[in-house]
Amino acid sequence: MRDYWASKLFFDLQNPAAANEYRADRKTVLDRYPLKPEVRAAVEADDVAYLSRLVNPYQLRFYFFAAGMSEEDFLRRIRSADGPKDAAHG
Amino acid sequence: MAKLVGVYAASHGPLIIRNWQNLKPADQESVSAAFSELGRRVNAARPDVLIVISPDHWINFFINNLPSICVGVGEVNEGPNEPWMKDFPHREIPGHPRLAEHILNTALAHDFDPSVSHRLILDHGFCIPLWKARIDPLPAIVPVILNDIEPPFPTVKRCYAWGEMLAAAIASYPEDLRVAVMGTGGLSHSIGEPTMGLIEEDFDRDCLGLFESGEERPLIDFLTQRLPTIGNGASEIRNWIAAHGAAGGAGFELINYKAIPELYVGFGVAAWNLAAPAKARRSLAKSKRPTSRR
């Protein structure tokens, strides 16, 4: 099951202008999305493992790229994620 | 009558563009040679129209509206909007509405229910192979988006049948057109998962061997069983399956395969020899022709 608003946030940040705004003022952008408190906390904490259970993996990877996380950091965090693989696989 | 003049498949991994400078020289040479051969074959086939089958990487569709299959019927589609694809030389890409609508009607006659778009953005999945293969002049492109990205996916069997349907649509199209088909994506890779970066070379080589065997049932069974067990990107092999169906399940020729860690993919390029027997294509062309135009 996908978290709709986390997915929508990640989807919208594909727009370069939106991504720039997000990197400059994350709080203002997040306030526009009715994220569940625990989801917002995970976004604010860059909790890759938690969010990997809520969104499509392609969107997850793109979001952290757009948010400014380095590839090395993302790989380290996603490879240590303990999440289920079921929803992601083809 | 239209004629199928070529069937192809190619990987489209974004790092072919974004990480090119970090590839080993031998890998750069291997990838370039494969795309050059692909381009040589497509250019030699002189298609008027190229039907390209690719997933949508969250560019046109979102989880509020996510078709399994979408056919682009527009006069024009847009080039890629990913910033790192800014040097792709086409901002607008002509379509072929008449053939696309004929494909839609043929699909309906074959009990498919695809969605329709009159203007799509063709992301890197469509454009990297066109770009790197230097297909020139660029033929009209009929885009087919096949959902390989977000479950639930169309079955492998259904993707093969979609390719057979495409061949039937081409064979029954009344205008003189040279038409080619290209499936893009794959082979094995994993994106945004704990296995990200893992290339399953054994899987890829088993899969390619089954393509070469010309026996569709073992190939379909293999993929149906194995795709749920490996990295999510391998799901894009569904587009190769559709191309295989368009070729009648015969004549597969591997141009190149190489597992390239810097690309995160098992990189593959292939073409089908259409002189090989294709009983499925012939039998389908004789049946289930569309009875009406949209």
Chai-1 contact restraints between the chains, C-beta under 6 A:
chainA,res_idxA,chainB,res_idxB,connection_type,confidence,min_distance_angstrom,max_distance_angstrom,comment,restraint_id
A,R2,B,I63,contact,1.0,0.0,6.0,A-B,restraint_1
A,S7,B,I63,contact,1.0,0.0,6.0,A-B,restraint_2
A,F11,B,W58,contact,1.0,0.0,6.0,A-B,restraint_3
A,F11,B,F62,contact,1.0,0.0,6.0,A-B,restraint_4
A,P16,B,P83,contact,1.0,0.0,6.0,A-B,restraint_5
A,N56,B,E150,contact,1.0,0.0,6.0,A-B,restraint_6
A,P57,B,I191,contact,1.0,0.0,6.0,A-B,restraint_7
A,P57,B,G192,contact,1.0,0.0,6.0,A-B,restraint_8
A,P57,B,E193,contact,1.0,0.0,6.0,A-B,restraint_9
A,P57,B,N232,contact,1.0,0.0,6.0,A-B,restraint_10
A,Y58,B,I149,contact,1.0,0.0,6.0,A-B,restraint_11
A,Y58,B,I191,contact,1.0,0.0,6.0,A-B,restraint_12
A,Y58,B,G192,contact,1.0,0.0,6.0,A-B,restraint_13
A,Q59,B,W58,contact,1.0,0.0,6.0,A-B,restraint_14
A,L60,B,G192,contact,1.0,0.0,6.0,A-B,restraint_15
A,R61,B,I191,contact,1.0,0.0,6.0,A-B,restraint_16
A,R61,B,G192,contact,1.0,0.0,6.0,A-B,restraint_17
A,I78,B,P194,contact,1.0,0.0,6.0,A-B,restraint_18
A,I78,B,M196,contact,1.0,0.0,6.0,A-B,restraint_19
A,R79,B,P194,contact,1.0,0.0,6.0,A-B,restraint_20
A,A81,B,P194,contact,1.0,0.0,6.0,A-B,restraint_21
A,A88,B,E193,contact,1.0,0.0,6.0,A-B,restraint_22
A,A88,B,N232,contact,1.0,0.0,6.0,A-B,restraint_23
A,H89,B,P228,contact,1.0,0.0,6.0,A-B,restraint_24
A,H89,B,N232,contact,1.0,0.0,6.0,A-B,restraint_25
A,G90,B,F153,contact,1.0,0.0,6.0,A-B,restraint_26
A,G90,B,L227,contact,1.0,0.0,6.0,A-B,restraint_27
A,G90,B,N232,contact,1.0,0.0,6.0,A-B,restraint_28
A,G90,B,S235,contact,1.0,0.0,6.0,A-B,restraint_29
